[in-house]
């Protein structure tokens, strides 16, 4: 097999592990936010904050991900986060 292809696949696998670590860290942080909001008797889901986050990420995005792709990624991430926290 081509050595360059093998190396690129290794780098991609490393990126995927880093991404997994970040998603798990995000779940921990959002779990803490959910607990604090419960203590403050504040609704967990905040559509204004989600809209702010999308705008913030859109401005921060300097890569190849399109605005449409970013919206899809964030929507998926937010939905997944809510489902995972509902399980715990």
Secondary structure, DSSP 4 states (H G I P E B T S, - for coil): --HHHHHHHHHHHHHHHHHHHHHHHHHHHHHHHHHHHHHTT--S--HHHHHHHHHHHHHH--SS--HHHHHHHHHHHHHHHHHHHHH-
